[in-house]
Amino acid sequence: MLPDLERIEVRLAPGGAGTFRGLASVHGVVDGHGTDFAEGCFDASIEERRARGQAFPLLLHHDPARPCGAVTSLTDTPEALTIEGRFALGTLDGDEAHTLAKTGALALSVGFVRRLCPGG
């Protein structure tokens, strides 16, 4: 079973099939890869992508060749990077990601490129 900080909630209510929400990264907590993301660390990149009109990809296993849905909301709060999205049901990767999420075998994860912070 995945740790609480890596679980996602899959809503299966009518009209919400295939939608999810969860925490992609919790601030101040060392994740399974030894990374600790600071509060606000995603703000600049979120704003940059939005300013360019770029969507946030939802990828299965971080593989750009395996899109599995769409990110509908991404917000960097003081506690965590929160995400909402919809699996692309009816596609091979969307169905796989949805099935894995329903069984608790899929975690949210952030793909990133490290940037130096001003002053640190």
All heavy atoms as an XYZ file, in Angstrom:
878
protein
N       0.852     -1.184      0.000
C       0.000      0.000      0.000
C       0.894      1.241      0.000
O       1.942      1.267      0.603
C      -0.899     -0.040      1.235
C      -1.987      1.013      1.245
S      -3.090      1.034     -0.162
C      -4.277     -0.185      0.309
N       0.462      2.272     -0.687
C       1.237      3.506     -0.811
C       1.086      4.366      0.435
O       0.037      4.369      1.066
C       0.744      4.301     -2.023
C       0.902      3.606     -3.372
C       0.162      4.382     -4.439
C       2.367      3.473     -3.727
N       2.117      5.129      0.791
C       1.995      6.059      1.917
C       0.897      7.077      1.643
O       0.613      7.396      0.489
C       3.360      6.741      1.972
C       4.270      5.967      1.100
C       3.428      5.172      0.163
N       0.266      7.617      2.694
C      -0.825      8.578      2.535
C      -0.458      9.750      1.637
O      -1.278     10.216      0.865
C      -1.286      9.106      3.898
C      -2.112      8.075      4.655
O      -2.645      7.157      4.014
O      -2.209      8.207      5.877
N       0.762     10.242      1.728
C       1.123     11.418      0.954
C       1.189     11.135     -0.536
O       1.228     12.043     -1.339
C       2.441     12.022      1.436
C       3.717     11.206      1.227
C       4.438     11.709     -0.014
C       4.610     11.358      2.432
N       1.195      9.871     -0.950
C       1.285      9.542     -2.361
C      -0.020      8.975     -2.918
O      -0.093      8.638     -4.081
C       2.425      8.566     -2.604
C       3.785      9.170     -2.300
C       4.932      8.224     -2.557
O       4.695      7.018     -2.765
O       6.073      8.685     -2.551
N      -1.065      8.875     -2.110
C      -2.335      8.329     -2.588
C      -3.118      9.371     -3.365
O      -3.005     10.560     -3.119
C      -3.189      7.855     -1.419
C      -2.675      6.602     -0.808
C      -3.704      6.009      0.115
N      -3.062      4.935      0.831
C      -3.313      4.607      2.059
N      -4.216      5.267      2.746
N      -2.700      3.619      2.632
N      -3.934      8.890     -4.279
C      -4.864      9.766     -4.968
C      -6.268      9.256     -4.729
O      -6.466      8.092     -4.421
C      -4.568      9.874     -6.479
C      -4.697      8.521     -7.184
C      -3.210     10.460     -6.726
C      -4.501      8.600     -8.678
N      -7.216     10.141     -4.842
C      -8.624      9.775     -4.678
C      -9.244      9.735     -6.068
O      -9.147     10.683     -6.828
C      -9.334     10.838     -3.843
C     -10.833     10.675     -3.809
C     -11.507     11.853     -3.151
O     -10.883     12.526     -2.315
O     -12.667     12.099     -3.489
N      -9.858      8.623     -6.427
C     -10.540      8.505     -7.703
C     -12.027      8.618     -7.441
O     -12.586      7.841     -6.668
C     -10.215      7.161     -8.393
C     -10.955      7.057     -9.707
C      -8.723      7.028     -8.605
N     -12.657      9.613     -8.042
C     -14.096      9.804     -7.855
C     -14.826      9.011     -8.916
O     -14.581      9.181    -10.110
C     -14.444     11.283     -7.953
C     -13.795     12.100     -6.852
C     -14.243     13.530     -6.879
N     -13.886     14.173     -8.128
C     -13.213     15.300     -8.223
N     -12.825     15.925     -7.139
N     -12.938     15.834     -9.385
N     -15.728      8.179     -8.486
C     -16.466      7.332     -9.410
C     -17.943      7.683     -9.439
O     -18.751      6.908     -9.932
C     -16.275      5.853     -9.030
C     -14.812      5.388     -9.031
C     -14.700      3.980     -8.499
C     -14.217      5.484    -10.419
N     -18.307      8.831     -8.924
C     -19.708      9.260     -8.902
C     -20.180      9.540    -10.330
O     -19.375      9.826    -11.212
C     -19.861     10.515     -8.053
N     -21.506      9.465    -10.568
C     -22.027      9.774    -11.902
C     -21.536     11.137    -12.371
O     -21.547     12.112    -11.625
C     -23.544      9.779    -11.702
C     -23.762      8.917    -10.496
C     -22.550      9.118     -9.622
N     -21.078     11.199    -13.612
C     -20.559     12.444    -14.157
C     -19.114     12.700    -13.779
O     -18.489     13.600    -14.300
N     -18.573     11.907    -12.857
C     -17.196     12.123    -12.418
C     -16.309     10.935    -12.710
O     -15.191     10.867    -12.229
N     -16.788      9.987    -13.501
C     -16.006      8.782    -13.785
C     -14.672      9.152    -14.409
O     -14.601      9.924    -15.360
C     -16.778      7.858    -14.709
N     -13.626      8.637    -13.832
C     -12.291      8.864    -14.362
C     -11.633     10.132    -13.869
O     -10.521     10.442    -14.272
N     -12.297     10.884    -12.995
C     -11.677     12.089    -12.471
C     -10.935     11.754    -11.185
O     -11.239     10.779    -10.506
C     -12.701     13.208    -12.203
O     -13.634     12.762    -11.222
C     -13.424     13.603    -13.479
N      -9.941     12.559    -10.881
C      -9.174     12.339     -9.653
C      -8.698     13.670     -9.098
O      -8.699     14.688     -9.787
C      -7.973     11.423     -9.908
C      -6.930     12.045    -10.777
C      -5.886     12.767    -10.221
C      -6.992     11.921    -12.154
C      -4.926     13.359    -11.020
C      -6.034     12.503    -12.966
C      -5.007     13.222    -12.403
N      -8.312     13.627     -7.839
C      -7.644     14.755     -7.208
C      -6.681     14.190     -6.190
O      -6.863     13.083     -5.683
C      -8.641     15.708     -6.562
C      -9.311     15.133     -5.338
C     -10.171     16.168     -4.646
N     -10.830     15.504     -3.549
C     -12.085     15.692     -3.220
N     -12.832     16.517     -3.896
N     -12.592     15.060     -2.190
N      -5.653     14.941     -5.907
C      -4.685     14.440     -4.941
C      -3.537     15.398     -4.749
O      -3.566     16.545     -5.198
N      -2.532     14.911     -4.064
C      -1.333     15.687     -3.775
C      -0.202     15.112     -4.615
O       0.170     13.958     -4.452
C      -0.987     15.587     -2.293
C      -2.100     15.979     -1.318
C      -1.635     15.789      0.112
C      -2.570     17.394     -1.564
N       0.311     15.919     -5.528
C       1.415     15.458     -6.367
C       2.738     15.543     -5.612
O       3.671     14.812     -5.908
C       1.474     16.273     -7.652
N       2.807     16.456     -4.637
C       4.010     16.617     -3.828
C       3.631     17.335     -2.546
O       2.924     18.337     -2.592
C       5.047     17.442     -4.599
O       6.165     17.702     -3.791
N       4.079     16.830     -1.415
C       3.813     17.451     -0.127
C       5.072     18.199      0.298
O       6.167     17.640      0.318
C       3.427     16.398      0.934
C       3.205     17.054      2.283
C       2.185     15.630      0.498
N       4.924     19.480      0.628
C       6.071     20.300      1.016
C       6.600     19.889      2.390
O       5.832     19.567      3.294
C       5.690     21.781      1.048
C       5.174     22.281     -0.268
N       5.797     22.032     -1.466
C       4.076     23.000     -0.578
C       5.120     22.583     -2.444
N       4.063     23.174     -1.930
N       7.919     19.896      2.507
C       8.540     19.599      3.790
C       8.578     18.132      4.144
O       8.887     17.778      5.270
N       8.271     17.260      3.186
C       8.295     15.814      3.415
C       9.238     15.195      2.394
O       9.115     15.448      1.197
C       6.887     15.197      3.255
C       6.946     13.685      3.381
C       5.922     15.782      4.270
N      10.187     14.408      2.846
C      11.100     13.729      1.939
C      10.336     12.587      1.276
O       9.775     11.728      1.955
C      12.349     13.216      2.688
C      13.265     12.454      1.743
C      13.081     14.367      3.353
N      10.298     12.603     -0.071
C       9.543     11.574     -0.790
C      10.367     10.300     -0.940
O      11.489     10.195     -0.428
C       9.043     12.100     -2.141
C      10.149     12.373     -3.143
O      11.299     11.926     -2.936
O       9.851     13.036     -4.163
N       9.819      9.338     -1.641
C      10.469      8.045     -1.812
C      11.766      8.097     -2.597
O      12.523      7.136     -2.632
N      12.039      9.223     -3.248
C      13.268      9.383     -4.014
C      14.274     10.285     -3.297
O      15.278     10.679     -3.876
C      12.954      9.957     -5.401
C      12.050      9.085     -6.191
N      12.466      7.934     -6.817
C      10.714      9.175     -6.442
C      11.450      7.366     -7.421
N      10.375      8.097     -7.200
N      13.955     10.662     -2.054
C      14.860     11.493     -1.269
C      14.767     12.978     -1.572
O      15.670     13.739     -1.229
N      13.681     13.417     -2.223
C      13.517     14.822     -2.585
C      12.542     15.488     -1.630
O      11.498     14.934     -1.302
C      12.969     14.948     -4.028
O      13.807     14.193     -4.907
C      12.942     16.390     -4.473
N      12.893     16.687     -1.191
C      12.044     17.491     -0.311
C      11.763     18.804     -1.039
O      12.669     19.604     -1.242
C      12.778     17.744      1.003
C      11.993     18.596      1.988
O      10.864     19.020      1.672
O      12.526     18.844      3.088
N      10.523     19.012     -1.457
C      10.148     20.223     -2.185
C       9.705     21.295     -1.201
O       8.877     21.046     -0.326
C       9.003     19.936     -3.166
C       9.407     19.030     -4.292
C       9.108     17.683     -4.246
C      10.077     19.531     -5.384
C       9.479     16.844     -5.288
C      10.452     18.714     -6.427
C      10.154     17.356     -6.385
N      10.246     22.507     -1.358
C       9.923     23.627     -0.479
C       8.621     24.294     -0.908
O       8.262     24.280     -2.085
C      11.054     24.645     -0.498
N       7.942     24.895      0.045
C       6.733     25.654     -0.238
C       7.021     26.706     -1.307
O       8.032     27.412     -1.237
C       6.241     26.336      1.040
C       5.018     27.191      0.851
C       4.608     27.920      2.115
O       5.005     27.492      3.214
O       3.883     28.917      1.988
N       6.167     26.799     -2.299
C       6.298     27.797     -3.353
C       7.240     27.420     -4.481
O       7.390     28.175     -5.444
N       7.871     26.258     -4.398
C       8.875     25.903     -5.404
C       8.286     25.676     -6.796
O       9.016     25.746     -7.782
C       9.685     24.695     -4.956
S       8.776     23.146     -4.934
N       6.994     25.451     -6.882
C       6.373     25.214     -8.189
C       5.732     26.467     -8.780
O       5.342     26.479     -9.949
C       5.305     24.116     -8.082
C       5.852     22.791     -7.649
C       5.641     22.332     -6.360
C       6.578     21.995     -8.519
C       6.138     21.103     -5.953
C       7.089     20.771     -8.127
C       6.861     20.322     -6.838
N       5.601     27.520     -7.986
C       4.872     28.719     -8.416
C       5.354     29.278     -9.754
O       4.568     29.535    -10.657
C       4.962     29.827     -7.357
C       4.133     29.526     -6.118
O       3.215     28.696     -6.200
O       4.427     30.128     -5.065
N       6.653     29.500     -9.892
C       7.191     30.136    -11.095
C       6.952     29.289    -12.335
O       6.529     29.801    -13.376
C       8.681     30.426    -10.924
N       7.210     27.982    -12.248
C       7.038     27.145    -13.435
C       5.570     27.001    -13.813
O       5.235     26.953    -15.004
C       7.698     25.776    -13.245
O       7.148     25.098    -12.149
N       4.674     26.973    -12.824
C       3.242     26.919    -13.130
C       2.843     28.185    -13.882
O       2.172     28.121    -14.919
C       2.405     26.745    -11.846
C       2.593     25.337    -11.276
C       0.927     27.018    -12.121
C       1.971     25.139     -9.899
N       3.273     29.335    -13.382
C       2.920     30.600    -14.030
C       3.535     30.719    -15.423
O       2.906     31.220    -16.347
C       3.320     31.777    -13.152
C       2.448     31.926    -11.927
C       0.949     31.941    -12.249
O       0.525     32.676    -13.170
O       0.209     31.190    -11.587
N       4.782     30.259    -15.575
C       5.439     30.308    -16.884
C       4.679     29.492    -17.923
O       4.457     29.942    -19.043
C       6.881     29.795    -16.782
C       7.828     30.745    -16.098
C       9.182     30.118    -15.821
O       9.506     29.052    -16.408
O       9.946     30.690    -15.015
N       4.292     28.271    -17.555
C       3.560     27.410    -18.506
C       2.197     28.013    -18.839
O       1.774     27.997    -19.987
C       3.394     26.002    -17.946
C       4.691     25.214    -17.912
C       4.442     23.781    -17.491
N       3.793     23.037    -18.540
C       4.425     22.318    -19.466
N       5.735     22.269    -19.469
N       3.751     21.655    -20.382
N       1.517     28.526    -17.828
C       0.208     29.139    -18.080
C       0.340     30.357    -18.994
O      -0.483     30.554    -19.884
C      -0.467     29.518    -16.766
C      -1.004     28.333    -16.028
C      -1.768     28.727    -14.787
N      -2.305     27.541    -14.139
C      -2.414     27.376    -12.842
N      -2.052     28.350    -12.017
N      -2.899     26.266    -12.339
N       1.368     31.172    -18.768
C       1.583     32.371    -19.593
C       1.836     31.994    -21.057
O       1.456     32.741    -21.962
C       2.748     33.190    -19.042
N       2.460     30.856    -21.279
C       2.719     30.394    -22.645
C       1.548     29.598    -23.212
O       1.607     29.133    -24.346
C       3.987     29.537    -22.676
C       5.251     30.323    -22.403
C       6.514     29.518    -22.714
N       6.581     28.239    -22.040
C       7.315     27.973    -20.957
N       8.036     28.929    -20.402
N       7.336     26.772    -20.428
N       0.499     29.403    -22.399
C      -0.664     28.636    -22.855
C      -0.404     27.148    -22.959
O      -1.106     26.439    -23.678
N       0.583     26.646    -22.217
C       0.926     25.231    -22.259
C       0.141     24.455    -21.212
O       0.020     24.890    -20.071
C       2.415     25.021    -21.994
C       3.311     25.527    -23.090
C       4.773     25.297    -22.753
O       5.231     25.613    -21.657
N       5.508     24.749    -23.705
N      -0.358     23.310    -21.620
C      -1.046     22.409    -20.695
C      -0.001     21.675    -19.847
O       1.182     21.652    -20.175
C      -1.876     21.400    -21.474
N      -0.467     21.098    -18.760
C       0.388     20.275    -17.916
C       0.124     18.825    -18.283
O      -0.999     18.345    -18.127
C       0.090     20.517    -16.432
C       0.386     21.920    -16.005
C      -0.592     22.899    -16.071
C       1.655     22.262    -15.582
C      -0.314     24.202    -15.692
C       1.943     23.564    -15.207
C       0.957     24.537    -15.268
N       1.123     18.112    -18.761
C       0.877     16.745    -19.212
C       0.624     15.784    -18.055
O       1.206     15.927    -16.977
C       2.161     16.377    -19.952
C       3.211     17.261    -19.366
C       2.511     18.524    -18.946
N      -0.261     14.841    -18.280
C      -0.499     13.742    -17.347
C       0.034     12.503    -18.051
O      -0.533     12.064    -19.060
C      -1.986     13.601    -17.031
C      -2.356     12.529    -16.015
C      -1.740     12.849    -14.645
C      -3.861     12.409    -15.892
N       1.150     12.007    -17.546
C       1.856     10.921    -18.210
C       1.863      9.681    -17.334
O       2.034      9.777    -16.119
C       3.298     11.330    -18.511
C       3.487     12.633    -19.280
C       4.968     12.990    -19.357
C       2.866     12.536    -20.655
N       1.735      8.531    -17.954
C       1.835      7.267    -17.230
C       3.307      6.917    -17.098
O       4.037      6.863    -18.097
C       1.071      6.172    -17.975
C       0.938      4.835    -17.271
C       0.247      4.989    -15.909
C       0.165      3.855    -18.134
N       3.762      6.727    -15.895
C       5.151      6.359    -15.571
C       6.160      7.392    -16.082
O       7.271      7.036    -16.478
C       5.483      4.974    -16.123
C       4.486      3.921    -15.775
N       4.124      3.625    -14.477
C       3.723      3.114    -16.568
C       3.213      2.673    -14.486
N       2.948      2.352    -15.733
N       5.784      8.683    -16.106
C       6.659      9.781    -16.555
C       7.071      9.649    -18.018
O       8.018     10.299    -18.451
C       7.925      9.891    -15.691
C       7.682     10.360    -14.305
N       7.602     11.695    -13.980
C       7.495      9.686    -13.148
C       7.384     11.807    -12.678
N       7.305     10.603    -12.144
N       6.397      8.837    -18.790
C       6.781      8.568    -20.179
C       6.026      9.505    -21.124
O       4.807      9.394    -21.267
C       6.469      7.106    -20.520
C       6.966      6.693    -21.888
O       7.287      7.570    -22.719
O       7.015      5.474    -22.127
N       6.723     10.430    -21.796
C       6.039     11.375    -22.691
C       5.310     10.694    -23.847
O       4.423     11.289    -24.453
C       7.155     12.267    -23.222
C       8.398     11.891    -22.523
C       8.151     10.663    -21.696
N       5.657      9.455    -24.118
C       4.975      8.707    -25.177
C       3.706      8.023    -24.662
O       3.013      7.354    -25.421
C       5.926      7.662    -25.775
N       3.401      8.206    -23.346
C       2.241      7.532    -22.760
C       1.319      8.510    -22.031
O       1.091      8.392    -20.832
C       2.703      6.438    -21.798
C       3.554      5.372    -22.505
C       3.812      4.193    -21.644
N       2.580      3.439    -21.446
C       2.478      2.421    -20.595
N       3.511      2.055    -19.875
N       1.341      1.778    -20.463
N       0.749      9.476    -22.757
C      -0.228     10.365    -22.114
C      -1.437      9.545    -21.675
O      -1.894      8.662    -22.397
C      -0.582     11.367    -23.216
C      -0.271     10.660    -24.488
C       0.875      9.730    -24.186
N      -1.927      9.819    -20.461
C      -3.021      9.008    -19.925
C      -4.204      9.851    -19.464
O      -5.147      9.321    -18.891
C      -2.525      8.117    -18.792
S      -1.887      9.009    -17.363
N      -4.166     11.152    -19.734
C      -5.274     12.003    -19.333
C      -4.889     13.457    -19.383
O      -3.899     13.828    -20.031
N      -5.676     14.269    -18.701
C      -5.464     15.710    -18.703
C      -5.476     16.254    -17.288
O      -6.300     15.843    -16.468
C      -6.560     16.393    -19.520
N      -4.578     17.183    -17.020
C      -4.576     17.913    -15.754
C      -5.564     19.060    -15.922
O      -5.449     19.854    -16.846
C      -3.175     18.449    -15.416
C      -3.212     19.335    -14.185
C      -2.198     17.302    -15.235
N      -6.543     19.121    -15.024
C      -7.544     20.188    -15.114
C      -7.298     21.306    -14.112
O      -7.784     22.409    -14.288
C      -8.966     19.621    -14.921
O      -9.042     18.955    -13.662
C      -9.303     18.628    -16.025
N      -6.526     21.031    -13.066
C      -6.201     22.044    -12.063
C      -4.884     21.663    -11.405
O      -4.667     20.504    -11.066
C      -7.313     22.124    -11.009
O      -6.954     23.008     -9.973
N      -4.025     22.654    -11.247
C      -2.742     22.446    -10.591
C      -2.459     23.682     -9.759
O      -2.385     24.792    -10.288
C      -1.636     22.250    -11.642
C      -0.269     21.807    -11.155
C      -0.341     20.421    -10.512
C       0.707     21.785    -12.323
N      -2.319     23.497     -8.434
C      -2.168     24.626     -7.519
C      -1.094     24.319     -6.492
O      -1.122     23.267     -5.851
C      -3.501     24.915     -6.786
O      -4.542     25.056     -7.748
C      -3.389     26.171     -5.950
N      -0.168     25.247     -6.337
C       0.866     25.107     -5.315
C       0.379     25.827     -4.061
O       0.378     27.049     -3.998
C       2.182     25.706     -5.816
C       3.376     25.305     -4.968
O       3.212     24.480     -4.048
O       4.470     25.820     -5.238
N      -0.086     25.069     -3.075
C      -0.583     25.621     -1.814
C       0.551     25.605     -0.786
O       1.594     24.997     -1.033
C      -1.774     24.798     -1.275
O      -1.280     23.522     -0.827
C      -2.850     24.605     -2.329
N       0.359     26.225      0.378
C       1.407     26.177      1.407
C       1.735     24.752      1.864
O       2.853     24.490      2.291
C       0.813     26.992      2.560
C      -0.127     27.936      1.900
C      -0.719     27.160      0.752
N       0.789     23.835      1.741
C       1.001     22.461      2.213
C       1.527     21.524      1.137
O       2.301     20.617      1.425
C      -0.305     21.867      2.768
C      -0.837     22.557      4.001
C      -1.583     23.852      3.673
O      -2.146     23.968      2.554
O      -1.583     24.756      4.510
N       1.066     21.726     -0.122
C       1.383     20.735     -1.149
C       1.059     21.252     -2.545
O       0.340     22.237     -2.702
C       0.574     19.468     -0.896
N       1.570     20.550     -3.527
C       1.155     20.767     -4.909
C      -0.077     19.903     -5.124
O       0.003     18.675     -5.049
C       2.269     20.366     -5.876
C       1.935     20.507     -7.356
C       1.732     21.979     -7.723
C       3.043     19.892     -8.203
N      -1.227     20.548     -5.320
C      -2.470     19.807     -5.486
C      -2.807     19.712     -6.969
O      -2.506     20.625     -7.752
C      -3.634     20.469     -4.728
O      -3.855     21.773     -5.251
C      -3.333     20.550     -3.243
N      -3.434     18.614     -7.337
C      -3.740     18.346     -8.735
C      -5.142     17.764     -8.854
O      -5.594     17.030     -7.977
C      -2.695     17.374     -9.341
C      -2.929     17.154    -10.839
C      -2.666     16.067     -8.598
C      -1.818     16.361    -11.508
N      -5.813     18.125     -9.926
C      -7.057     17.490    -10.318
C      -6.926     17.159    -11.792
O      -6.263     17.888    -12.547
C      -8.257     18.402    -10.091
C      -8.537     18.650     -8.622
C      -9.821     19.424     -8.385
O     -10.710     19.415     -9.271
O      -9.920     20.038     -7.317
N      -7.532     16.068    -12.185
C      -7.432     15.675    -13.583
C      -8.466     14.646    -13.962
O      -9.320     14.249    -13.164
N      -8.361     14.238    -15.215
C      -9.283     13.243    -15.763
C      -8.464     12.250    -16.591
O      -7.679     12.647    -17.447
C     -10.324     13.918    -16.645
C     -11.314     12.961    -17.287
C     -12.368     13.690    -18.108
N     -13.133     14.634    -17.313
C     -14.177     14.313    -16.541
N     -14.562     13.053    -16.450
N     -14.820     15.243    -15.866
N      -8.665     10.965    -16.291
C      -8.021      9.935    -17.089
C      -8.690      9.875    -18.457
O      -9.897     10.077    -18.577
C      -8.139      8.558    -16.413
C      -7.380      8.470    -15.116
C      -8.047      8.353    -13.917
C      -5.993      8.502    -15.101
C      -7.360      8.268    -12.716
C      -5.294      8.422    -13.909
C      -5.975      8.296    -12.711
N      -7.912      9.597    -19.474
C      -8.428      9.465    -20.837
C      -8.991      8.059    -21.000
O      -8.366      7.170    -21.588
C      -7.322      9.737    -21.847
N     -10.187      7.862    -20.428
C     -10.821      6.548    -20.508
C     -11.108      6.212    -21.967
O     -11.434      7.089    -22.762
C     -12.103      6.523    -19.679
C     -11.924      6.810    -18.185
C     -13.268      6.770    -17.465
C     -10.947      5.833    -17.558
N     -10.944      4.949    -22.300
C     -11.126      4.527    -23.682
C      -9.820      4.468    -24.454
O      -9.795      4.046    -25.604
N      -8.728      4.910    -23.798
C      -7.400      4.757    -24.391
C      -6.636      3.731    -23.567
O      -6.924      3.531    -22.381
C      -6.608      6.078    -24.413
O      -6.292      6.452    -23.062
C      -7.408      7.195    -25.093
N      -5.675      3.079    -24.187
C      -4.917      2.034    -23.493
C      -4.273      2.567    -22.208
O      -4.446      2.000    -21.132
C      -3.848      1.458    -24.430
C      -3.042      0.287    -23.892
C      -3.948     -0.919    -23.647
C      -1.938     -0.085    -24.865
N      -3.545      3.694    -22.310
C      -2.842      4.216    -21.132
C      -3.797      4.859    -20.129
O      -3.587      4.757    -18.916
C      -1.754      5.199    -21.552
C      -0.602      4.500    -22.249
O      -0.306      3.346    -21.887
O       0.015      5.106    -23.149
N      -4.842      5.516    -20.596
C      -5.832      6.095    -19.691
C      -6.549      5.024    -18.889
O      -6.748      5.159    -17.676
N      -6.934      3.949    -19.568
C      -7.598      2.843    -18.870
C      -6.657      2.170    -17.874
O      -7.060      1.829    -16.760
C      -8.125      1.814    -19.874
C      -9.323      2.310    -20.663
O      -9.947      3.316    -20.265
O      -9.639      1.674    -21.693
N      -5.391      1.999    -18.274
C      -4.422      1.378    -17.366
C      -4.214      2.241    -16.121
O      -4.239      1.745    -14.992
C      -3.087      1.164    -18.070
C      -2.024      0.546    -17.166
C      -0.690      0.331    -17.848
O      -0.625      0.328    -19.092
O       0.303      0.160    -17.110
N      -4.013      3.556    -16.310
C      -3.799      4.456    -15.178
C      -5.019      4.470    -14.266
O      -4.889      4.437    -13.039
C      -3.494      5.868    -15.688
N      -6.215      4.499    -14.841
C      -7.455      4.505    -14.064
C      -7.573      3.228    -13.236
O      -7.900      3.281    -12.043
C      -8.643      4.667    -15.013
C      -9.945      4.805    -14.329
N     -10.940      3.869    -14.455
C     -10.433      5.768    -13.512
C     -11.985      4.249    -13.742
N     -11.705      5.391    -13.158
N      -7.306      2.093    -13.849
C      -7.386      0.810    -13.138
C      -6.365      0.759    -12.006
O      -6.691      0.346    -10.889
C      -7.169     -0.360    -14.116
O      -8.195     -0.331    -15.106
C      -7.194     -1.695    -13.389
N      -5.136      1.196    -12.277
C      -4.112      1.203    -11.231
C      -4.502      2.131    -10.085
O      -4.306      1.806     -8.917
C      -2.762      1.615    -11.814
C      -2.099      0.604    -12.750
C      -0.906      1.236    -13.458
C      -1.684     -0.647    -11.993
N      -5.063      3.293    -10.398
C      -5.485      4.235     -9.359
C      -6.603      3.648     -8.515
O      -6.600      3.781     -7.284
C      -5.928      5.552     -9.988
N      -7.568      2.994     -9.147
C      -8.693      2.409     -8.397
C      -8.223      1.330     -7.434
O      -8.826      1.143     -6.382
C      -9.726      1.815     -9.360
C     -10.549      2.845    -10.074
C     -11.749      2.269    -10.801
C     -11.463      1.038    -11.588
N     -12.599      0.569    -12.380
N      -7.161      0.624     -7.772
C      -6.673     -0.442     -6.904
C      -5.653      0.047     -5.888
O      -5.169     -0.734     -5.074
C      -6.040     -1.585     -7.736
O      -4.929     -1.062     -8.458
C      -7.045     -2.202     -8.685
N      -5.304      1.336     -5.948
C      -4.329      1.883     -5.014
C      -2.893      1.629     -5.419
O      -1.977      1.810     -4.615
N      -2.682      1.219     -6.660
C      -1.334      0.874     -7.109
C      -0.677      1.974     -7.935
O       0.347      1.753     -8.553
C      -1.396     -0.415     -7.936
N      -1.267      3.170     -7.950
C      -0.712      4.269     -8.727
C      -0.550      5.475     -7.824
O      -1.471      5.848     -7.102
C      -1.646      4.633     -9.890
C      -1.164      5.705    -10.839
C       0.000      5.184    -11.674
C      -2.286      6.154    -11.751
N       0.627      6.081     -7.863
C       0.892      7.287     -7.074
C       1.069      8.467     -8.008
O       1.459      8.312     -9.159
C       2.153      7.099     -6.239
N       0.771      9.652     -7.505
C       1.085     10.862     -8.242
C       2.556     11.180     -8.018
O       3.092     10.954     -6.936
C       0.231     12.027     -7.738
C      -1.244     11.939     -8.097
C      -2.022     13.036     -7.376
C      -1.432     12.069     -9.591
N       3.189     11.708     -9.037
C       4.598     12.010     -8.955
C       4.879     13.218     -9.835
O       4.237     13.410    -10.855
C       5.407     10.803     -9.438
O       6.779     11.057     -9.388
N       5.830     14.007     -9.457
C       6.171     15.224    -10.174
C       7.452     14.984    -10.974
O       8.455     14.591    -10.420
C       6.407     16.396     -9.189
C       6.839     17.637     -9.927
C       5.157     16.652     -8.375
N       7.363     15.240    -12.274
C       8.568     15.272    -13.100
C       9.088     16.696    -13.064
O       8.323     17.643    -13.170
N      10.391     16.895    -12.884
C      10.893     18.250    -12.744
C      12.327     18.356    -13.235
O      13.035     17.355    -13.354
C      10.813     18.711    -11.290
C      11.703     17.931    -10.347
C      12.972     18.404    -10.021
C      11.290     16.732     -9.800
C      13.795     17.693     -9.170
C      12.093     16.015     -8.948
C      13.358     16.496     -8.634
N      12.706     19.579    -13.513
C      14.100     19.915    -13.807
C      14.543     20.835    -12.687
O      13.884     21.841    -12.393
C      14.223     20.638    -15.170
C      15.651     21.097    -15.401
C      13.726     19.745    -16.291
N      15.635     20.498    -12.046
C      16.130     21.261    -10.899
C      16.610     22.636    -11.350
O      17.339     22.766    -12.320
C      17.261     20.502    -10.226
C      17.755     21.156     -8.953
C      18.874     20.337     -8.333
N      18.501     18.959     -8.116
C      17.952     18.495     -6.994
N      17.734     19.317     -5.987
N      17.644     17.231     -6.863
N      16.168     23.666    -10.628
C      16.639     25.028    -10.836
C      17.260     25.504     -9.545
O      16.837     25.128     -8.456
C      15.468     25.961    -11.151
C      14.787     25.704    -12.449
C      13.703     26.743    -12.637
N      12.978     26.520    -13.861
C      11.954     27.274    -14.228
N      11.561     28.267    -13.460
N      11.332     27.020    -15.344
N      18.249     26.380     -9.665
C      18.837     26.968     -8.470
C      17.926     28.064     -7.958
O      17.412     28.881     -8.733
C      20.209     27.538     -8.755
C      21.298     26.518     -9.065
C      22.609     27.230     -9.381
C      21.479     25.570     -7.903
N      17.702     28.088     -6.669
C      16.881     29.129     -6.049
C      17.752     30.351     -5.791
O      18.928     30.213     -5.447
C      16.303     28.638     -4.721
S      15.158     27.291     -4.897
N      17.171     31.555     -5.942
C      17.941     32.754     -5.616
C      18.430     32.685     -4.170
O      17.662     32.384     -3.263
C      16.937     33.888     -5.795
C      15.874     33.332     -6.689
C      15.833     31.843     -6.395
N      19.705     32.907     -3.965
C      20.269     32.939     -2.622
C      20.492     31.563     -2.036
O      20.767     31.422     -0.855
N      20.350     30.478     -2.833
C      20.532     29.185     -2.215
C      20.756     28.079     -3.085
O      21.086     27.734     -4.028
